[in-house]
C-alpha cells in the first residue's frame, strides 16, 4: 500500500525552504565564488522560484491528493478491524492524526504558500539591497 515514505511535515518543509538560500550561498562561499553579484543572482533565482512554487506544484497536486486519499482510506480500514491489539490501534491512530500535517500541500496549501511567498518576498527585497550596494 505505502509506495514511499510520507512527505515531510509542514514545519520540516518550511525549514527546508528557509535553509535553501543559506545552502546555496554557503556553497558559493566554499568555492570562493561568493561576491555581491553571485549572491544577488542566487537570491533572485531562489526568490522567483519561491514566488512561483504554488503554480509549479499545481501540476503534482492531483497525484498527491490521490495518494493522500489512498492512505486515509487504508488507515481507516485498518482501524475498523476488530482483531487489532491496543498497541497497533494506537500506532494507527497516531499515523492517521499525523497524515493531514504530512500532506499539508493537499489539505491546507494556502497556509504553507503564504509563508513561502513571504520568504520569497524577503529574498527579493534582499536582492534589491544587494543590487543597490553594487552601484
Buried (B, 14 or more C-beta within 10 A) or exposed (E): EEEEEBBBBBEEBBEEBBEBBEEBBEEBEEEEEBEEEBBBEBBBBBBBBBBEBBEEBEEEEEEBBEBBEEBBEBBEEBBEEEEBEEEEEEEBEEBBEEBBBBBBBBBEBEEBBEBBBEBBEBBBEBBEEBEEEEE
